[in-house]
Each structure stands twice: as structure tokens, then as C-alpha cells.
Amino acid sequence: MKTTINDYIGQFIKTTPEFKGKWRIIRYWMNQNKDHRTKYRILPGGEKILCDLSIPYEAMVYLKREEQKDLELLTQLLKPSDTFVDCGANIGIWSLVAASRVSYSGKVYAFEPNPSTF
């Protein structure tokens, strides 16, 4: 697959600290991805998730701007054989991270009450 300027912009957004005007770059990047481009993201714990970059929440997940620190903390708190309940699972990032930590000896229950998201 050919690397595009938009791929480089996405990498820049992911790897640079916050600075004045960064949201303008993010908005530009998101507008360039309105054609429903999808990309995989490796979550803390090693699981992969496919993100639809035309959906703002999924674009932020891809850019590691949505819940990243909390997900990293989750990997530290959970251990094999734990049980994790994800109420409001949306696209399942918390469930995937939890599943990678609790392993086969643990359990993950995920619920998404919104029919359109489910």
C-alpha cells in the first residue's frame, strides 16, 4: 500500500505533544478521511482494531487521542483470571484491551445498549 501525505500527517499527530493549533491539523486530517478510509490500530495489550476514520470517535482512537492513558492503566490493573464488564462497549476498545490481559482464564462481558452502535 502506498503511503500518502495524509498518512504522514496522522503519524505526526500521534507522535507530537500538544501545541497551539494542533486541533486545526487534526480537523484537516479528519476532513481528508471522509471517504470512509479504514486503518488498523494496535491497542495497549497488542489487540488490533479497525477504525473508520470518517467517524470522529474512531479517528481519535486511531490517533491515540481517545482514552489512551486510561487504556494503558487498564493493562496495569487487570491480571489473568480477572473478570471485566464493559457497559457501553461502543466499538469494543476497552473489551479488547481487557481480553488481552485477563487471558483465557478470565472473562470479559461487553454490552452496548445503543442499537445503531451495537
MOZIWO-V623612 format. One record per residue. N is the residue number from 1. SS is DSSP state (@ for helix, = for strand, . for the rest). PHI is phi in whole degrees, 0 to 359 (* if undefined). PSI is psi in degrees with one decimal (NA if undefined). Layout:
BEGIN
n:N ss:SS phi:PHI psi:PSI
n:N ss:SS phi:PHI psi:PSI
END
This chain:
BEGIN
n:1 ss:. phi:* psi:136.6
n:2 ss:. phi:284 psi:135.1
n:3 ss:. phi:278 psi:130.9
n:4 ss:. phi:253 psi:168.1
n:5 ss:@ phi:300 psi:-34.3
n:6 ss:@ phi:294 psi:-33.2
n:7 ss:@ phi:297 psi:-42.2
n:8 ss:@ phi:294 psi:-39.2
n:9 ss:@ phi:296 psi:-44.3
n:10 ss:@ phi:301 psi:-42.7
n:11 ss:@ phi:296 psi:-39.6
n:12 ss:@ phi:299 psi:-44.9
n:13 ss:@ phi:298 psi:-42.4
n:14 ss:@ phi:293 psi:-32.6
n:15 ss:@ phi:256 psi:-7.0
n:16 ss:. phi:258 psi:148.1
n:17 ss:. phi:290 psi:169.9
n:18 ss:. phi:297 psi:144.1
n:19 ss:. phi:208 psi:160.9
n:20 ss:. phi:299 psi:126.7
n:21 ss:. phi:95 psi:-3.0
n:22 ss:@ phi:298 psi:-34.3
n:23 ss:@ phi:295 psi:-28.4
n:24 ss:@ phi:295 psi:-39.0
n:25 ss:@ phi:293 psi:-41.0
n:26 ss:@ phi:297 psi:-45.5
n:27 ss:@ phi:299 psi:-41.4
n:28 ss:@ phi:300 psi:-48.5
n:29 ss:@ phi:301 psi:-43.6
n:30 ss:@ phi:295 psi:-40.4
n:31 ss:@ phi:297 psi:-32.5
n:32 ss:@ phi:288 psi:-16.4
n:33 ss:. phi:255 psi:19.9
n:34 ss:. phi:286 psi:-3.5
n:35 ss:. phi:273 psi:23.7
n:36 ss:. phi:63 psi:35.6
n:37 ss:. phi:293 psi:141.9
n:38 ss:= phi:241 psi:147.9
n:39 ss:= phi:216 psi:148.9
n:40 ss:= phi:275 psi:146.6
n:41 ss:= phi:231 psi:134.4
n:42 ss:= phi:272 psi:122.3
n:43 ss:. phi:273 psi:161.7
n:44 ss:. phi:304 psi:131.7
n:45 ss:. phi:103 psi:-14.4
n:46 ss:. phi:99 psi:-8.7
n:47 ss:. phi:288 psi:149.9
n:48 ss:= phi:256 psi:143.5
n:49 ss:= phi:225 psi:140.4
n:50 ss:= phi:271 psi:121.9
n:51 ss:= phi:252 psi:131.3
n:52 ss:= phi:273 psi:108.6
n:53 ss:. phi:289 psi:-7.6
n:54 ss:. phi:275 psi:-9.2
n:55 ss:. phi:260 psi:119.0
n:56 ss:@ phi:308 psi:-46.3
n:57 ss:@ phi:299 psi:-45.2
n:58 ss:@ phi:291 psi:-33.9
n:59 ss:@ phi:297 psi:-40.8
n:60 ss:@ phi:291 psi:-34.5
n:61 ss:@ phi:298 psi:-46.2
n:62 ss:@ phi:300 psi:-40.2
n:63 ss:. phi:281 psi:1.6
n:64 ss:. phi:62 psi:33.4
n:65 ss:. phi:253 psi:-6.7
n:66 ss:. phi:248 psi:111.5
n:67 ss:. phi:62 psi:18.8
n:68 ss:@ phi:300 psi:-50.4
n:69 ss:@ phi:296 psi:-37.8
n:70 ss:@ phi:294 psi:-39.7
n:71 ss:@ phi:294 psi:-38.7
n:72 ss:@ phi:296 psi:-39.9
n:73 ss:@ phi:296 psi:-39.2
n:74 ss:@ phi:302 psi:-39.2
n:75 ss:@ phi:295 psi:-27.2
n:76 ss:@ phi:279 psi:-31.7
n:77 ss:@ phi:278 psi:-36.3
n:78 ss:. phi:276 psi:149.1
n:79 ss:. phi:224 psi:163.8
n:80 ss:. phi:307 psi:141.7
n:81 ss:. phi:81 psi:-1.2
n:82 ss:. phi:289 psi:162.2
n:83 ss:= phi:246 psi:134.7
n:84 ss:= phi:233 psi:132.6
n:85 ss:= phi:244 psi:123.3
n:86 ss:= phi:249 psi:100.3
n:87 ss:= phi:263 psi:117.0
n:88 ss:. phi:90 psi:52.2
n:89 ss:. phi:290 psi:-18.4
n:90 ss:. phi:49 psi:-118.4
n:91 ss:. phi:271 psi:-3.2
n:92 ss:. phi:93 psi:18.1
n:93 ss:@ phi:296 psi:-40.1
n:94 ss:@ phi:294 psi:-40.2
n:95 ss:@ phi:296 psi:-41.9
n:96 ss:@ phi:294 psi:-43.0
n:97 ss:@ phi:296 psi:-43.4
n:98 ss:@ phi:297 psi:-43.2
n:99 ss:@ phi:299 psi:-36.7
n:100 ss:@ phi:293 psi:-25.6
n:101 ss:@ phi:270 psi:-41.4
n:102 ss:@ phi:281 psi:-16.3
n:103 ss:. phi:62 psi:-164.0
n:104 ss:. phi:287 psi:-20.7
n:105 ss:. phi:276 psi:-10.1
n:106 ss:. phi:254 psi:-175.2
n:107 ss:= phi:224 psi:146.3
n:108 ss:= phi:231 psi:125.7
n:109 ss:= phi:246 psi:124.9
n:110 ss:= phi:237 psi:131.4
n:111 ss:= phi:232 psi:134.5
n:112 ss:. phi:231 psi:107.7
n:113 ss:. phi:282 psi:-17.1
n:114 ss:. phi:278 psi:113.1
n:115 ss:. phi:303 psi:-37.8
n:116 ss:. phi:289 psi:-32.0
n:117 ss:. phi:282 psi:-39.1
n:118 ss:. phi:302 psi:NA
END
